[in-house]
């Protein structure tokens, strides 16, 4: 059970979980992040499936969403527009797709205002805690498409978004049938401020955090569809990866009772413990709370992506980015 004191700590992260750059800009923010990676399939239907998932995000959280970036058949370059309160834009977006060229990548994004009470100068805070974005690669590319979404950790009323994150992730996995994915506590980086040396130290202190940047991982993985980024509170494995690990029964036997499994047509979602964990290496007892994470990491180690050419975050010299990325994705070993 999460205690009242623990819930207050989680809720405070929406405001106090800011990573600052040396010039006082926000370089990162603690959020709940979700990422789903989809192996190549027929692009027209995949675009529509991605829009269905994004529409579900909008249906749940539209009161916080104010802008959309979209593409259309007539205007394949990204356009931006304001969202009208309560007016569902997705029927219109689907019509605008028309016969979109399958040889062009397709992306769509909905997001909130980048606001934070500790940043009266809005130029210093360019992070969108409420955001859904996806990219469907072109028909001639044999690479991963993805959907990424983030929400604040708390609802601002004393509750936490853990249950709704689990519900969203399972619903979206059923719709997209991804090759793999993950969700939980994460750092979302600024759209304008380089993460520089700021993100990496935080990742080393709080090992339960993911780096929420699905585009960066998709760029690293390229045409490798059957290797996962890493694990988090929620880890999604598609049927192909599940079969490589020995099947659902083998995985279930290795993970229960510490973990809960949610099978669905196309794969399984694994929940590592009752709640996401920060994994503060300086706090006594944190390691025990991460036992479910370590169990998931252990059984998925054979299918972990390790062929990094660059990194998922920047590091200070003389550290080498790709080597630090390998250490980070192996942090639960």
C-alpha positions in Angstrom: 0.0 0.0 0.0 1.1 3.6 -0.7 1.0 5.6 2.5 -0.4 9.0 2.8 3.1 10.4 3.2 4.3 8.6 0.1 1.3 9.9 -1.9 2.2 13.5 -0.8 5.8 13.0 -2.0 4.6 11.7 -5.4 2.1 14.6 -5.7 4.8 17.1 -4.9 6.9 16.0 -7.9 4.6 17.8 -10.3 6.0 21.1 -8.9 9.3 20.1 -7.3 10.5 17.5 -9.7 12.2 20.0 -11.9 15.7 19.6 -13.2 17.4 23.0 -13.7 20.0 24.0 -16.1 22.9 26.3 -15.0 21.1 29.4 -16.3 17.9 28.7 -14.4 15.9 27.1 -17.3 13.9 23.9 -16.8 15.9 21.1 -18.4 13.6 18.3 -17.3 10.5 17.5 -15.3 9.3 14.4 -13.5 6.1 13.0 -15.2 4.4 9.7 -15.9 5.5 8.7 -19.4 4.2 6.0 -21.7 5.9 4.7 -24.9 4.7 2.1 -27.4 6.8 0.9 -30.3 5.1 -0.7 -33.3 6.8 -2.9 -35.9 6.1 -2.1 -39.6 2.7 -2.9 -40.9 0.2 -1.4 -43.4 0.6 2.3 -42.9 -2.9 3.6 -43.7 -4.4 1.5 -41.0 -1.6 2.2 -38.6 -2.1 5.9 -38.9 -5.8 5.4 -38.1 -5.0 3.2 -35.2 -2.5 5.8 -33.8 -5.2 8.5 -34.2 -7.6 6.2 -32.3 -5.1 6.0 -29.4 -4.5 9.7 -29.5 -8.2 10.4 -29.5 -8.6 8.2 -26.4 -5.9 10.4 -24.8 -7.9 13.5 -25.8 -11.2 12.0 -24.5 -9.6 11.5 -21.1 -7.6 14.7 -20.7 -9.0 17.3 -23.2 -9.5 19.9 -20.5 -5.7 20.3 -20.3 -5.0 20.3 -24.1 -4.8 23.5 -26.1 -2.8 22.9 -29.3 -2.4 20.3 -32.0 0.4 19.7 -34.6 -0.9 17.7 -37.6 -0.3 16.8 -41.2 -2.8 16.4 -44.0 -2.9 15.2 -47.6 -3.0 18.8 -48.9 -0.4 20.1 -46.4 2.0 17.3 -45.6 4.3 19.6 -43.7 3.3 20.0 -40.1 0.6 22.5 -39.3 -0.5 23.8 -35.9 -3.8 24.9 -34.6 -5.6 25.7 -31.4 -8.0 23.2 -29.9 -11.5 24.4 -29.1 -12.7 23.6 -25.6 -14.5 20.3 -25.6 -14.7 20.0 -29.4 -13.3 16.7 -30.7 -10.8 17.5 -33.5 -10.2 13.9 -34.6 -13.1 13.4 -37.1 -11.8 16.4 -38.9 -8.1 15.2 -38.7 -9.2 11.8 -40.2 -10.9 13.6 -43.1 -7.8 15.8 -43.6 -5.6 12.7 -44.0 -7.4 11.8 -47.2 -5.0 9.7 -49.4 -1.9 10.7 -47.5 1.2 9.7 -49.3 2.4 6.4 -47.7 6.0 7.2 -48.7 5.9 10.2 -46.3 6.2 9.8 -42.5 3.1 10.9 -40.6 3.1 12.6 -37.2 0.5 14.2 -34.9 0.8 15.9 -31.5 -1.6 17.4 -28.9 -0.4 19.2 -25.9 -0.9 21.7 -23.1 0.4 25.1 -22.3 4.0 24.9 -20.9 3.2 26.5 -17.5 4.7 26.1 -14.1 4.2 28.2 -10.9 7.9 28.5 -10.3 8.6 29.9 -13.8 6.8 33.3 -14.2 9.1 33.8 -17.2 7.6 31.3 -19.6 10.6 31.3 -21.8 12.4 29.3 -19.1 9.9 26.5 -19.0 9.2 24.7 -22.3 8.0 21.3 -21.1 4.6 19.8 -21.8 3.5 17.5 -19.0 0.2 16.8 -20.8 1.1 15.6 -24.3 0.4 12.8 -26.8 2.6 12.4 -29.9 3.1 9.7 -32.5 5.0 9.0 -35.7 4.2 6.5 -38.4 7.3 5.9 -40.5 7.0 5.9 -44.3 6.0 2.8 -46.2 9.6 2.3 -47.6 11.2 2.4 -44.1 11.5 -0.8 -42.1 11.7 1.0 -38.8 9.6 1.3 -35.6 6.7 3.7 -35.4 5.8 4.9 -32.0 3.3 6.6 -29.7 4.4 8.5 -26.7 2.3 10.2 -24.0 2.9 11.9 -20.7 0.7 13.1 -17.9 1.4 14.7 -14.5 2.0 12.4 -11.6 -0.9 13.7 -9.6 -4.4 14.9 -10.4 -3.9 18.1 -8.4 -6.7 17.1 -6.0 -4.8 14.7 -3.7 -5.0 11.7 -6.1 -2.4 10.0 -8.2 -2.6 9.0 -11.9 -1.1 5.6 -11.5 -4.4 3.7 -12.1 -5.3 5.7 -15.1 -1.8 5.2 -16.5 -2.2 1.5 -16.3 -5.7 1.7 -17.8 -4.4 3.8 -20.7 -1.4 1.7 -21.4 -3.4 -1.5 -21.6 -6.1 0.0 -23.8 -3.5 1.5 -26.2 -1.6 -1.8 -26.3 -4.7 -3.6 -27.3 -5.3 -1.1 -30.1 -1.8 -0.9 -31.5 -0.5 -4.4 -30.7 3.0 -3.0 -30.3 6.3 -4.9 -30.5 7.1 -3.6 -27.0 6.6 -0.6 -24.7 7.0 0.8 -21.2 5.4 3.3 -18.8 6.0 4.8 -15.4 7.9 7.5 -13.7 10.1 9.4 -16.2 12.0 12.5 -17.0 10.5 14.6 -19.7 13.1 17.0 -21.3 12.6 20.5 -22.4 11.8 21.2 -26.0 14.3 24.1 -26.1 16.9 23.6 -23.4 19.7 21.1 -23.9 19.7 18.4 -21.3 23.5 18.8 -21.2 24.9 17.4 -18.0 21.7 17.9 -16.0 19.6 14.8 -16.8 22.2 12.1 -16.3 23.0 12.7 -12.6 19.3 12.6 -11.8 19.0 9.3 -13.6 21.8 7.9 -11.6 20.2 9.0 -8.3 16.7 7.9 -9.1 17.0 4.7 -11.0 13.3 4.1 -11.2 13.0 7.0 -13.7 12.8 6.5 -17.5 13.9 9.0 -20.1 10.8 9.9 -22.0 12.0 10.3 -25.5 10.5 7.7 -27.8 11.9 9.4 -31.0 15.4 9.0 -29.7 15.0 5.3 -28.9 13.3 4.6 -32.3 16.3 6.4 -34.0 18.7 4.1 -32.1 16.8 0.9 -32.7 16.2 1.6 -36.4 15.2 -1.8 -38.1 15.5 -3.8 -34.9 12.0 -4.4 -33.7 12.4 -7.3 -31.2 14.6 -5.6 -28.6 13.1 -3.5 -25.8 14.4 -0.2 -24.5 14.3 -1.3 -20.8 11.7 -1.9 -18.1 9.6 0.4 -16.0 6.6 0.0 -13.7 4.6 -1.2 -16.8 6.4 -3.2 -19.5 4.7 -4.3 -22.6 5.9 -7.3 -24.6 4.4 -8.3 -28.0 3.8 -11.9 -28.9 7.1 -12.2 -30.9 9.2 -11.2 -27.9 7.1 -13.1 -25.5 7.6 -16.3 -27.6 11.4 -15.7 -27.6 11.3 -15.6 -23.8 9.5 -19.0 -23.7 5.9 -17.9 -23.8 3.4 -16.4 -21.3 3.5 -19.3 -18.9 7.3 -19.1 -18.5 7.2 -15.4 -18.0 4.3 -15.6 -15.5 6.0 -18.3 -13.5 9.2 -16.2 -13.3 7.4 -13.0 -12.2 4.5 -13.8 -9.9 3.5 -12.9 -7.2 5.7 -9.8 -7.1 4.4 -8.7 -10.6 0.9 -8.7 -12.1 0.4 -9.8 -15.7 -2.3 -8.5 -18.0 -2.4 -10.6 -21.2 -4.2 -9.2 -24.2 -4.6 -10.4 -27.8 -1.1 -9.6 -29.2 1.0 -9.6 -26.0 1.1 -9.0 -22.3 1.5 -6.0 -20.0 3.6 -6.6 -16.9 3.1 -4.4 -13.7 6.1 -4.4 -11.5 4.6 -3.9 -8.0 1.7 -2.0 -6.8 3.0 1.5 -7.7 5.9 3.1 -9.6 9.1 3.6 -7.6 11.7 6.4 -7.8 14.5 4.1 -6.6 16.5 6.8 -4.8 19.9 5.1 -4.3 20.5 7.3 -1.2 17.4 6.2 0.7 17.5 3.1 2.8 15.0 0.5 1.7 14.6 1.7 -1.9 16.4 -1.4 -3.3 13.8 -3.7 -1.7 11.0 -1.7 -3.3 12.6 -2.3 -6.7 12.6 -6.1 -6.5 9.7 -6.4 -8.9 11.5 -4.2 -11.4 14.6 -6.3 -11.1 12.6 -9.5 -11.8 11.2 -8.0 -15.0 14.7 -6.8 -16.0 16.1 -10.2 -15.3 13.7 -12.2 -17.5 13.8 -9.6 -20.3 17.6 -9.2 -20.3 18.0 -11.5 -23.4 15.7 -9.2 -25.4 17.1 -5.8 -24.3 18.4 -3.5 -26.9 22.2 -2.8 -26.4 23.5 -1.8 -29.8 23.7 2.0 -29.1 25.5 4.2 -31.6 24.9 7.3 -29.5 22.8 7.7 -26.3 19.4 8.6 -24.9 20.8 11.5 -23.0 23.9 13.7 -23.0 26.8 13.2 -20.6 29.7 15.2 -19.4 33.1 14.5 -20.9 35.1 12.3 -20.6 32.1 10.0 -20.3 30.9 8.3 -23.5 27.2 8.6 -24.2 26.6 5.1 -25.7 28.5 3.4 -22.9 26.5 5.3 -20.2 23.3 4.4 -22.1 24.2 0.7 -21.9 24.9 1.1 -18.2 21.6 2.9 -17.6 19.4 0.4 -19.4 21.1 -2.3 -17.4 20.6 -0.6 -14.0 18.3 -3.2 -12.6 20.6 -6.1 -13.2 
